[in-house]
Amino acid sequence: MDLDPTEMKKVANRLKRAQGQLAAVVRMVDEGADCVDVVTQLSAVSKALDRAGFAVISTGLKQCLADGENGDGDMEKLEKLFLSFA
């Protein structure tokens, strides 16, 4: 399954932002930042990664349905991926 390049560019941008957030969290830990601040930023990174994953899965699901490729194998794979984020 080939995913829409436009949608994947958005996902890549989201992942790059999450990467920057994670680097900031590492700096915070190295510098001994307040625990509450570190956990808050970790939560933001986690949500950004989850959103990127959901975007990939939803794009794949939309494409399978639009292309008529909704064979049981593809749908089962997408369902398992989706549930891995739940």
mmCIF file as gemmi writes it, N, C-alpha and C atoms, coordinates in Angstrom:
data_model
loop_
_atom_site.group_PDB
_atom_site.id
_atom_site.type_symbol
_atom_site.label_atom_id
_atom_site.label_alt_id
_atom_site.label_comp_id
_atom_site.label_asym_id
_atom_site.label_entity_id
_atom_site.label_seq_id
_atom_site.pdbx_PDB_ins_code
_atom_site.Cartn_x
_atom_site.Cartn_y
_atom_site.Cartn_z
_atom_site.occupancy
_atom_site.B_iso_or_equiv
_atom_site.pdbx_formal_charge
_atom_site.auth_seq_id
_atom_site.auth_asym_id
_atom_site.pdbx_PDB_model_num
ATOM 1 N N . MET Axp A 1 ? 0.851 -1.171 0 1 0 ? 1 A 1
ATOM 2 C CA . MET Axp A 1 ? 0 0 0 1 0 ? 1 A 1
ATOM 3 C C . MET Axp A 1 ? 0.899 1.237 0 1 0 ? 1 A 1
ATOM 4 N N . ASP Axp A 2 ? 0.741 2.092 -0.989 1 0 ? 2 A 1
ATOM 5 C CA . ASP Axp A 2 ? 1.469 3.353 -1.054 1 0 ? 2 A 1
ATOM 6 C C . ASP Axp A 2 ? 0.589 4.442 -0.467 1 0 ? 2 A 1
ATOM 7 N N . LEU Axp A 3 ? 1.14 5.201 0.479 1 0 ? 3 A 1
ATOM 8 C CA . LEU Axp A 3 ? 0.363 6.238 1.136 1 0 ? 3 A 1
ATOM 9 C C . LEU Axp A 3 ? 0.546 7.572 0.423 1 0 ? 3 A 1
ATOM 10 N N . ASP Axp A 4 ? -0.472 8.408 0.512 1 0 ? 4 A 1
ATOM 11 C CA . ASP Axp A 4 ? -0.503 9.713 -0.127 1 0 ? 4 A 1
ATOM 12 C C . ASP Axp A 4 ? 0.694 10.561 0.32 1 0 ? 4 A 1
ATOM 13 N N . PRO Axp A 5 ? 1.553 10.955 -0.621 1 0 ? 5 A 1
ATOM 14 C CA . PRO Axp A 5 ? 2.748 11.719 -0.268 1 0 ? 5 A 1
ATOM 15 C C . PRO Axp A 5 ? 2.45 13.041 0.445 1 0 ? 5 A 1
ATOM 16 N N . THR Axp A 6 ? 1.342 13.683 0.085 1 0 ? 6 A 1
ATOM 17 C CA . THR Axp A 6 ? 0.974 14.937 0.739 1 0 ? 6 A 1
ATOM 18 C C . THR Axp A 6 ? 0.68 14.705 2.211 1 0 ? 6 A 1
ATOM 19 N N . GLU Axp A 7 ? -0.074 13.65 2.497 1 0 ? 7 A 1
ATOM 20 C CA . GLU Axp A 7 ? -0.392 13.323 3.898 1 0 ? 7 A 1
ATOM 21 C C . GLU Axp A 7 ? 0.857 12.888 4.65 1 0 ? 7 A 1
ATOM 22 N N . MET Axp A 8 ? 1.728 12.144 3.984 1 0 ? 8 A 1
ATOM 23 C CA . MET Axp A 8 ? 2.936 11.665 4.652 1 0 ? 8 A 1
ATOM 24 C C . MET Axp A 8 ? 3.909 12.805 4.936 1 0 ? 8 A 1
ATOM 25 N N . LYS Axp A 9 ? 3.868 13.857 4.114 1 0 ? 9 A 1
ATOM 26 C CA . LYS Axp A 9 ? 4.698 15.038 4.395 1 0 ? 9 A 1
ATOM 27 C C . LYS Axp A 9 ? 4.229 15.689 5.689 1 0 ? 9 A 1
ATOM 28 N N . LYS Axp A 10 ? 2.921 15.754 5.886 1 0 ? 10 A 1
ATOM 29 C CA . LYS Axp A 10 ? 2.373 16.299 7.132 1 0 ? 10 A 1
ATOM 30 C C . LYS Axp A 10 ? 2.805 15.45 8.318 1 0 ? 10 A 1
ATOM 31 N N . VAL Axp A 11 ? 2.77 14.134 8.138 1 0 ? 11 A 1
ATOM 32 C CA . VAL Axp A 11 ? 3.195 13.228 9.215 1 0 ? 11 A 1
ATOM 33 C C . VAL Axp A 11 ? 4.678 13.442 9.517 1 0 ? 11 A 1
ATOM 34 N N . ALA Axp A 12 ? 5.486 13.554 8.483 1 0 ? 12 A 1
ATOM 35 C CA . ALA Axp A 12 ? 6.923 13.768 8.674 1 0 ? 12 A 1
ATOM 36 C C . ALA Axp A 12 ? 7.175 15.074 9.433 1 0 ? 12 A 1
ATOM 37 N N . ASN Axp A 13 ? 6.436 16.12 9.091 1 0 ? 13 A 1
ATOM 38 C CA . ASN Axp A 13 ? 6.579 17.395 9.803 1 0 ? 13 A 1
ATOM 39 C C . ASN Axp A 13 ? 6.191 17.251 11.273 1 0 ? 13 A 1
ATOM 40 N N . ARG Axp A 14 ? 5.129 16.517 11.534 1 0 ? 14 A 1
ATOM 41 C CA . ARG Axp A 14 ? 4.693 16.284 12.91 1 0 ? 14 A 1
ATOM 42 C C . ARG Axp A 14 ? 5.766 15.519 13.682 1 0 ? 14 A 1
ATOM 43 N N . LEU Axp A 15 ? 6.359 14.523 13.035 1 0 ? 15 A 1
ATOM 44 C CA . LEU Axp A 15 ? 7.406 13.734 13.685 1 0 ? 15 A 1
ATOM 45 C C . LEU Axp A 15 ? 8.656 14.569 13.947 1 0 ? 15 A 1
ATOM 46 N N . LYS Axp A 16 ? 8.971 15.467 13.042 1 0 ? 16 A 1
ATOM 47 C CA . LYS Axp A 16 ? 10.127 16.349 13.251 1 0 ? 16 A 1
ATOM 48 C C . LYS Axp A 16 ? 9.895 17.278 14.435 1 0 ? 16 A 1
ATOM 49 N N . ARG Axp A 17 ? 8.659 17.777 14.57 1 0 ? 17 A 1
ATOM 50 C CA . ARG Axp A 17 ? 8.331 18.604 15.738 1 0 ? 17 A 1
ATOM 51 C C . ARG Axp A 17 ? 8.459 17.788 17.016 1 0 ? 17 A 1
ATOM 52 N N . ALA Axp A 18 ? 7.971 16.55 16.986 1 0 ? 18 A 1
ATOM 53 C CA . ALA Axp A 18 ? 8.067 15.677 18.157 1 0 ? 18 A 1
ATOM 54 C C . ALA Axp A 18 ? 9.533 15.397 18.488 1 0 ? 18 A 1
ATOM 55 N N . GLN Axp A 19 ? 10.348 15.238 17.465 1 0 ? 19 A 1
ATOM 56 C CA . GLN Axp A 19 ? 11.773 15.003 17.669 1 0 ? 19 A 1
ATOM 57 C C . GLN Axp A 19 ? 12.396 16.202 18.394 1 0 ? 19 A 1
ATOM 58 N N . GLY Axp A 20 ? 12.023 17.393 17.976 1 0 ? 20 A 1
ATOM 59 C CA . GLY Axp A 20 ? 12.516 18.605 18.641 1 0 ? 20 A 1
ATOM 60 C C . GLY Axp A 20 ? 12.035 18.685 20.082 1 0 ? 20 A 1
ATOM 61 N N . GLN Axp A 21 ? 10.767 18.33 20.31 1 0 ? 21 A 1
ATOM 62 C CA . GLN Axp A 21 ? 10.238 18.32 21.671 1 0 ? 21 A 1
ATOM 63 C C . GLN Axp A 21 ? 10.99 17.323 22.536 1 0 ? 21 A 1
ATOM 64 N N . LEU Axp A 22 ? 11.267 16.151 21.98 1 0 ? 22 A 1
ATOM 65 C CA . LEU Axp A 22 ? 11.976 15.123 22.733 1 0 ? 22 A 1
ATOM 66 C C . LEU Axp A 22 ? 13.393 15.584 23.073 1 0 ? 22 A 1
ATOM 67 N N . ALA Axp A 23 ? 14.057 16.241 22.141 1 0 ? 23 A 1
ATOM 68 C CA . ALA Axp A 23 ? 15.392 16.772 22.409 1 0 ? 23 A 1
ATOM 69 C C . ALA Axp A 23 ? 15.335 17.783 23.562 1 0 ? 23 A 1
ATOM 70 N N . ALA Axp A 24 ? 14.28 18.583 23.583 1 0 ? 24 A 1
ATOM 71 C CA . ALA Axp A 24 ? 14.112 19.551 24.675 1 0 ? 24 A 1
ATOM 72 C C . ALA Axp A 24 ? 13.905 18.836 26.009 1 0 ? 24 A 1
ATOM 73 N N . VAL Axp A 25 ? 13.169 17.742 26 1 0 ? 25 A 1
ATOM 74 C CA . VAL Axp A 25 ? 12.943 16.977 27.23 1 0 ? 25 A 1
ATOM 75 C C . VAL Axp A 25 ? 14.27 16.399 27.735 1 0 ? 25 A 1
ATOM 76 N N . VAL Axp A 26 ? 15.069 15.872 26.823 1 0 ? 26 A 1
ATOM 77 C CA . VAL Axp A 26 ? 16.374 15.33 27.217 1 0 ? 26 A 1
ATOM 78 C C . VAL Axp A 26 ? 17.222 16.425 27.853 1 0 ? 26 A 1
ATOM 79 N N . ARG Axp A 27 ? 17.222 17.623 27.252 1 0 ? 27 A 1
ATOM 80 C CA . ARG Axp A 27 ? 17.959 18.754 27.829 1 0 ? 27 A 1
ATOM 81 C C . ARG Axp A 27 ? 17.441 19.082 29.221 1 0 ? 27 A 1
ATOM 82 N N . MET Axp A 28 ? 16.107 19.07 29.35 1 0 ? 28 A 1
ATOM 83 C CA . MET Axp A 28 ? 15.509 19.376 30.649 1 0 ? 28 A 1
ATOM 84 C C . MET Axp A 28 ? 15.979 18.387 31.708 1 0 ? 28 A 1
ATOM 85 N N . VAL Axp A 29 ? 16.005 17.116 31.352 1 0 ? 29 A 1
ATOM 86 C CA . VAL Axp A 29 ? 16.447 16.084 32.295 1 0 ? 29 A 1
ATOM 87 C C . VAL Axp A 29 ? 17.921 16.298 32.636 1 0 ? 29 A 1
ATOM 88 N N . ASP Axp A 30 ? 18.741 16.538 31.625 1 0 ? 30 A 1
ATOM 89 C CA . ASP Axp A 30 ? 20.172 16.768 31.846 1 0 ? 30 A 1
ATOM 90 C C . ASP Axp A 30 ? 20.422 17.967 32.749 1 0 ? 30 A 1
ATOM 91 N N . GLU Axp A 31 ? 19.574 18.974 32.624 1 0 ? 31 A 1
ATOM 92 C CA . GLU Axp A 31 ? 19.745 20.202 33.405 1 0 ? 31 A 1
ATOM 93 C C . GLU Axp A 31 ? 19.022 20.161 34.74 1 0 ? 31 A 1
ATOM 94 N N . GLY Axp A 32 ? 18.352 19.047 35.033 1 0 ? 32 A 1
ATOM 95 C CA . GLY Axp A 32 ? 17.671 18.912 36.323 1 0 ? 32 A 1
ATOM 96 C C . GLY Axp A 32 ? 16.411 19.743 36.439 1 0 ? 32 A 1
ATOM 97 N N . ALA Axp A 33 ? 15.662 19.857 35.362 1 0 ? 33 A 1
ATOM 98 C CA . ALA Axp A 33 ? 14.419 20.649 35.368 1 0 ? 33 A 1
ATOM 99 C C . ALA Axp A 33 ? 13.398 20.036 36.319 1 0 ? 33 A 1
ATOM 100 N N . ASP Axp A 34 ? 12.414 20.839 36.639 1 0 ? 34 A 1
ATOM 101 C CA . ASP Axp A 34 ? 11.333 20.413 37.526 1 0 ? 34 A 1
ATOM 102 C C . ASP Axp A 34 ? 10.617 19.195 36.966 1 0 ? 34 A 1
ATOM 103 N N . CYS Axp A 35 ? 10.322 18.245 37.824 1 0 ? 35 A 1
ATOM 104 C CA . CYS Axp A 35 ? 9.683 16.983 37.427 1 0 ? 35 A 1
ATOM 105 C C . CYS Axp A 35 ? 8.355 17.217 36.699 1 0 ? 35 A 1
ATOM 106 N N . VAL Axp A 36 ? 7.56 18.13 37.201 1 0 ? 36 A 1
ATOM 107 C CA . VAL Axp A 36 ? 6.254 18.4 36.59 1 0 ? 36 A 1
ATOM 108 C C . VAL Axp A 36 ? 6.438 18.912 35.162 1 0 ? 36 A 1
ATOM 109 N N . ASP Axp A 37 ? 7.408 19.772 34.947 1 0 ? 37 A 1
ATOM 110 C CA . ASP Axp A 37 ? 7.669 20.303 33.607 1 0 ? 37 A 1
ATOM 111 C C . ASP Axp A 37 ? 8.128 19.194 32.662 1 0 ? 37 A 1
ATOM 112 N N . VAL Axp A 38 ? 8.989 18.316 33.155 1 0 ? 38 A 1
ATOM 113 C CA . VAL Axp A 38 ? 9.487 17.212 32.329 1 0 ? 38 A 1
ATOM 114 C C . VAL Axp A 38 ? 8.34 16.29 31.932 1 0 ? 38 A 1
ATOM 115 N N . VAL Axp A 39 ? 7.507 15.93 32.898 1 0 ? 39 A 1
ATOM 116 C CA . VAL Axp A 39 ? 6.387 15.03 32.607 1 0 ? 39 A 1
ATOM 117 C C . VAL Axp A 39 ? 5.403 15.69 31.652 1 0 ? 39 A 1
ATOM 118 N N . THR Axp A 40 ? 5.154 16.968 31.812 1 0 ? 40 A 1
ATOM 119 C CA . THR Axp A 40 ? 4.252 17.688 30.916 1 0 ? 40 A 1
ATOM 120 C C . THR Axp A 40 ? 4.774 17.647 29.484 1 0 ? 40 A 1
ATOM 121 N N . GLN Axp A 41 ? 6.062 17.876 29.314 1 0 ? 41 A 1
ATOM 122 C CA . GLN Axp A 41 ? 6.64 17.847 27.973 1 0 ? 41 A 1
ATOM 123 C C . GLN Axp A 41 ? 6.672 16.429 27.402 1 0 ? 41 A 1
ATOM 124 N N . LEU Axp A 42 ? 6.935 15.435 28.239 1 0 ? 42 A 1
ATOM 125 C CA . LEU Axp A 42 ? 6.888 14.046 27.771 1 0 ? 42 A 1
ATOM 126 C C . LEU Axp A 42 ? 5.493 13.685 27.289 1 0 ? 42 A 1
ATOM 127 N N . SER Axp A 43 ? 4.498 14.164 27.987 1 0 ? 43 A 1
ATOM 128 C CA . SER Axp A 43 ? 3.116 13.92 27.575 1 0 ? 43 A 1
ATOM 129 C C . SER Axp A 43 ? 2.846 14.54 26.205 1 0 ? 43 A 1
ATOM 130 N N . ALA Axp A 44 ? 3.361 15.736 25.979 1 0 ? 44 A 1
ATOM 131 C CA . ALA Axp A 44 ? 3.185 16.398 24.678 1 0 ? 44 A 1
ATOM 132 C C . ALA Axp A 44 ? 3.862 15.598 23.569 1 0 ? 44 A 1
ATOM 133 N N . VAL Axp A 45 ? 5.059 15.08 23.838 1 0 ? 45 A 1
ATOM 134 C CA . VAL Axp A 45 ? 5.768 14.273 22.837 1 0 ? 45 A 1
ATOM 135 C C . VAL Axp A 45 ? 4.975 13.009 22.535 1 0 ? 45 A 1
ATOM 136 N N . SER Axp A 46 ? 4.473 12.377 23.574 1 0 ? 46 A 1
ATOM 137 C CA . SER Axp A 46 ? 3.699 11.144 23.398 1 0 ? 46 A 1
ATOM 138 C C . SER Axp A 46 ? 2.455 11.382 22.554 1 0 ? 46 A 1
ATOM 139 N N . LYS Axp A 47 ? 1.756 12.465 22.817 1 0 ? 47 A 1
ATOM 140 C CA . LYS Axp A 47 ? 0.555 12.791 22.047 1 0 ? 47 A 1
ATOM 141 C C . LYS Axp A 47 ? 0.903 13.08 20.588 1 0 ? 47 A 1
ATOM 142 N N . ALA Axp A 48 ? 2.015 13.772 20.362 1 0 ? 48 A 1
ATOM 143 C CA . ALA Axp A 48 ? 2.426 14.079 18.988 1 0 ? 48 A 1
ATOM 144 C C . ALA Axp A 48 ? 2.734 12.795 18.222 1 0 ? 48 A 1
ATOM 145 N N . LEU Axp A 49 ? 3.404 11.857 18.872 1 0 ? 49 A 1
ATOM 146 C CA . LEU Axp A 49 ? 3.711 10.581 18.226 1 0 ? 49 A 1
ATOM 147 C C . LEU Axp A 49 ? 2.44 9.781 17.952 1 0 ? 49 A 1
ATOM 148 N N . ASP Axp A 50 ? 1.531 9.777 18.916 1 0 ? 50 A 1
ATOM 149 C CA . ASP Axp A 50 ? 0.254 9.075 18.715 1 0 ? 50 A 1
ATOM 150 C C . ASP Axp A 50 ? -0.504 9.668 17.53 1 0 ? 50 A 1
ATOM 151 N N . ARG Axp A 51 ? -0.549 10.986 17.455 1 0 ? 51 A 1
ATOM 152 C CA . ARG Axp A 51 ? -1.268 11.638 16.352 1 0 ? 51 A 1
ATOM 153 C C . ARG Axp A 51 ? -0.638 11.306 15.013 1 0 ? 51 A 1
ATOM 154 N N . ALA Axp A 52 ? 0.683 11.236 14.97 1 0 ? 52 A 1
ATOM 155 C CA . ALA Axp A 52 ? 1.36 10.864 13.725 1 0 ? 52 A 1
ATOM 156 C C . ALA Axp A 52 ? 0.995 9.437 13.34 1 0 ? 52 A 1
ATOM 157 N N . GLY Axp A 53 ? 0.976 8.541 14.308 1 0 ? 53 A 1
ATOM 158 C CA . GLY Axp A 53 ? 0.604 7.159 14.032 1 0 ? 53 A 1
ATOM 159 C C . GLY Axp A 53 ? -0.828 7.037 13.547 1 0 ? 53 A 1
ATOM 160 N N . PHE Axp A 54 ? -1.732 7.736 14.208 1 0 ? 54 A 1
ATOM 161 C CA . PHE Axp A 54 ? -3.132 7.703 13.781 1 0 ? 54 A 1
ATOM 162 C C . PHE Axp A 54 ? -3.287 8.28 12.371 1 0 ? 54 A 1
ATOM 163 N N . ALA Axp A 55 ? -2.518 9.313 12.047 1 0 ? 55 A 1
ATOM 164 C CA . ALA Axp A 55 ? -2.596 9.909 10.712 1 0 ? 55 A 1
ATOM 165 C C . ALA Axp A 55 ? -2.16 8.901 9.651 1 0 ? 55 A 1
ATOM 166 N N . VAL Axp A 56 ? -1.107 8.148 9.931 1 0 ? 56 A 1
ATOM 167 C CA . VAL Axp A 56 ? -0.642 7.134 8.976 1 0 ? 56 A 1
ATOM 168 C C . VAL Axp A 56 ? -1.714 6.066 8.796 1 0 ? 56 A 1
ATOM 169 N N . ILE Axp A 57 ? -2.27 5.597 9.904 1 0 ? 57 A 1
ATOM 170 C CA . ILE Axp A 57 ? -3.279 4.543 9.832 1 0 ? 57 A 1
ATOM 171 C C . ILE Axp A 57 ? -4.544 5.036 9.129 1 0 ? 57 A 1
ATOM 172 N N . SER Axp A 58 ? -5.003 6.234 9.469 1 0 ? 58 A 1
ATOM 173 C CA . SER Axp A 58 ? -6.238 6.729 8.848 1 0 ? 58 A 1
ATOM 174 C C . SER Axp A 58 ? -6.039 6.982 7.356 1 0 ? 58 A 1
ATOM 175 N N . THR Axp A 59 ? -4.853 7.442 6.978 1 0 ? 59 A 1
ATOM 176 C CA . THR Axp A 59 ? -4.567 7.641 5.562 1 0 ? 59 A 1
ATOM 177 C C . THR Axp A 59 ? -4.598 6.31 4.828 1 0 ? 59 A 1
ATOM 178 N N . GLY Axp A 60 ? -3.995 5.3 5.426 1 0 ? 60 A 1
ATOM 179 C CA . GLY Axp A 60 ? -4.01 3.964 4.824 1 0 ? 60 A 1
ATOM 180 C C . GLY Axp A 60 ? -5.416 3.408 4.713 1 0 ? 60 A 1
ATOM 181 N N . LEU Axp A 61 ? -6.212 3.612 5.748 1 0 ? 61 A 1
ATOM 182 C CA . LEU Axp A 61 ? -7.586 3.119 5.743 1 0 ? 61 A 1
ATOM 183 C C . LEU Axp A 61 ? -8.408 3.826 4.668 1 0 ? 61 A 1
ATOM 184 N N . LYS Axp A 62 ? -8.29 5.146 4.598 1 0 ? 62 A 1
ATOM 185 C CA . LYS Axp A 62 ? -9.024 5.895 3.571 1 0 ? 62 A 1
ATOM 186 C C . LYS Axp A 62 ? -8.62 5.443 2.175 1 0 ? 62 A 1
ATOM 187 N N . GLN Axp A 63 ? -7.332 5.246 1.995 1 0 ? 63 A 1
ATOM 188 C CA . GLN Axp A 63 ? -6.844 4.84 0.675 1 0 ? 63 A 1
ATOM 189 C C . GLN Axp A 63 ? -7.343 3.451 0.311 1 0 ? 63 A 1
ATOM 190 N N . CYS Axp A 64 ? -7.327 2.537 1.264 1 0 ? 64 A 1
ATOM 191 C CA . CYS Axp A 64 ? -7.821 1.175 0.99 1 0 ? 64 A 1
ATOM 192 C C . CYS Axp A 64 ? -9.293 1.212 0.593 1 0 ? 64 A 1
ATOM 193 N N . LEU Axp A 65 ? -10.069 2.008 1.31 1 0 ? 65 A 1
ATOM 194 C CA . LEU Axp A 65 ? -11.493 2.08 1.019 1 0 ? 65 A 1
ATOM 195 C C . LEU Axp A 65 ? -11.749 2.759 -0.322 1 0 ? 65 A 1
ATOM 196 N N . ALA Axp A 66 ? -10.99 3.818 -0.607 1 0 ? 66 A 1
ATOM 197 C CA . ALA Axp A 66 ? -11.183 4.553 -1.857 1 0 ? 66 A 1
ATOM 198 C C . ALA Axp A 66 ? -10.727 3.736 -3.063 1 0 ? 66 A 1
ATOM 199 N N . ASP Axp A 67 ? -9.667 2.975 -2.895 1 0 ? 67 A 1
ATOM 200 C CA . ASP Axp A 67 ? -9.118 2.192 -4.003 1 0 ? 67 A 1
ATOM 201 C C . ASP Axp A 67 ? -9.819 0.853 -4.177 1 0 ? 67 A 1
ATOM 202 N N . GLY Axp A 68 ? -10.717 0.545 -3.273 1 0 ? 68 A 1
ATOM 203 C CA . GLY Axp A 68 ? -11.381 -0.743 -3.342 1 0 ? 68 A 1
ATOM 204 C C . GLY Axp A 68 ? -10.478 -1.895 -2.96 1 0 ? 68 A 1
ATOM 205 N N . GLU Axp A 69 ? -9.394 -1.574 -2.249 1 0 ? 69 A 1
ATOM 206 C CA . GLU Axp A 69 ? -8.452 -2.601 -1.815 1 0 ? 69 A 1
ATOM 207 C C . GLU Axp A 69 ? -8.787 -3.096 -0.421 1 0 ? 69 A 1
ATOM 208 N N . ASN Axp A 70 ? -10.02 -3.105 -0.075 1 0 ? 70 A 1
ATOM 209 C CA . ASN Axp A 70 ? -10.368 -3.441 1.298 1 0 ? 70 A 1
ATOM 210 C C . ASN Axp A 70 ? -10.482 -4.941 1.506 1 0 ? 70 A 1
ATOM 211 N N . GLY Axp A 71 ? -9.483 -5.645 1.044 1 0 ? 71 A 1
ATOM 212 C CA . GLY Axp A 71 ? -9.42 -7.079 1.297 1 0 ? 71 A 1
ATOM 213 C C . GLY Axp A 71 ? -9.257 -7.332 2.783 1 0 ? 71 A 1
ATOM 214 N N . ASP Axp A 72 ? -9.643 -8.505 3.218 1 0 ? 72 A 1
ATOM 215 C CA . ASP Axp A 72 ? -9.597 -8.801 4.642 1 0 ? 72 A 1
ATOM 216 C C . ASP Axp A 72 ? -8.193 -8.654 5.222 1 0 ? 72 A 1
ATOM 217 N N . GLY Axp A 73 ? -7.184 -9.02 4.464 1 0 ? 73 A 1
ATOM 218 C CA . GLY Axp A 73 ? -5.818 -8.932 4.963 1 0 ? 73 A 1
ATOM 219 C C . GLY Axp A 73 ? -5.399 -7.509 5.267 1 0 ? 73 A 1
ATOM 220 N N . ASP Axp A 74 ? -5.659 -6.585 4.342 1 0 ? 74 A 1
ATOM 221 C CA . ASP Axp A 74 ? -5.297 -5.19 4.562 1 0 ? 74 A 1
ATOM 222 C C . ASP Axp A 74 ? -6.081 -4.594 5.726 1 0 ? 74 A 1
ATOM 223 N N . MET Axp A 75 ? -7.363 -4.878 5.774 1 0 ? 75 A 1
ATOM 224 C CA . MET Axp A 75 ? -8.192 -4.316 6.836 1 0 ? 75 A 1
ATOM 225 C C . MET Axp A 75 ? -7.761 -4.862 8.197 1 0 ? 75 A 1
ATOM 226 N N . GLU Axp A 76 ? -7.408 -6.135 8.266 1 0 ? 76 A 1
ATOM 227 C CA . GLU Axp A 76 ? -6.951 -6.711 9.529 1 0 ? 76 A 1
ATOM 228 C C . GLU Axp A 76 ? -5.646 -6.071 9.972 1 0 ? 76 A 1
ATOM 229 N N . LYS Axp A 77 ? -4.743 -5.837 9.043 1 0 ? 77 A 1
ATOM 230 C CA . LYS Axp A 77 ? -3.473 -5.183 9.37 1 0 ? 77 A 1
ATOM 231 C C . LYS Axp A 77 ? -3.723 -3.775 9.905 1 0 ? 77 A 1
ATOM 232 N N . LEU Axp A 78 ? -4.583 -3.021 9.226 1 0 ? 78 A 1
ATOM 233 C CA . LEU Axp A 78 ? -4.887 -1.664 9.664 1 0 ? 78 A 1
ATOM 234 C C . LEU Axp A 78 ? -5.554 -1.659 11.034 1 0 ? 78 A 1
ATOM 235 N N . GLU Axp A 79 ? -6.449 -2.617 11.251 1 0 ? 79 A 1
ATOM 236 C CA . GLU Axp A 79 ? -7.122 -2.703 12.546 1 0 ? 79 A 1
ATOM 237 C C . GLU Axp A 79 ? -6.113 -2.991 13.652 1 0 ? 79 A 1
ATOM 238 N N . LYS Axp A 80 ? -5.192 -3.913 13.408 1 0 ? 80 A 1
ATOM 239 C CA . LYS Axp A 80 ? -4.176 -4.224 14.423 1 0 ? 80 A 1
ATOM 240 C C . LYS Axp A 80 ? -3.299 -2.997 14.698 1 0 ? 80 A 1
ATOM 241 N N . LEU Axp A 81 ? -2.918 -2.297 13.643 1 0 ? 81 A 1
ATOM 242 C CA . LEU Axp A 81 ? -2.12 -1.098 13.848 1 0 ? 81 A 1
ATOM 243 C C . LEU Axp A 81 ? -2.875 -0.05 14.638 1 0 ? 81 A 1
ATOM 244 N N . PHE Axp A 82 ? -4.138 0.14 14.286 1 0 ? 82 A 1
ATOM 245 C CA . PHE Axp A 82 ? -4.957 1.122 14.986 1 0 ? 82 A 1
ATOM 246 C C . PHE Axp A 82 ? -5.077 0.762 16.463 1 0 ? 82 A 1
ATOM 247 N N . LEU Axp A 83 ? -5.327 -0.503 16.745 1 0 ? 83 A 1
ATOM 248 C CA . LEU Axp A 83 ? -5.494 -0.932 18.136 1 0 ? 83 A 1
ATOM 249 C C . LEU Axp A 83 ? -4.179 -0.855 18.921 1 0 ? 83 A 1
ATOM 250 N N . SER Axp A 84 ? -3.067 -0.891 18.228 1 0 ? 84 A 1
ATOM 251 C CA . SER Axp A 84 ? -1.786 -0.784 18.949 1 0 ? 84 A 1
ATOM 252 C C . SER Axp A 84 ? -1.628 0.592 19.598 1 0 ? 84 A 1
ATOM 253 N N . PHE Axp A 85 ? -2.379 1.583 19.123 1 0 ? 85 A 1
ATOM 254 C CA . PHE Axp A 85 ? -2.326 2.918 19.712 1 0 ? 85 A 1
ATOM 255 C C . PHE Axp A 85 ? -3.379 3.12 20.8 1 0 ? 85 A 1
ATOM 256 N N . ALA Axp A 86 ? -4.314 2.204 20.904 1 0 ? 86 A 1
ATOM 257 C CA . ALA Axp A 86 ? -5.395 2.358 21.882 1 0 ? 86 A 1
ATOM 258 C C . ALA Axp A 86 ? -4.93 2.052 23.292 1 0 ? 86 A 1
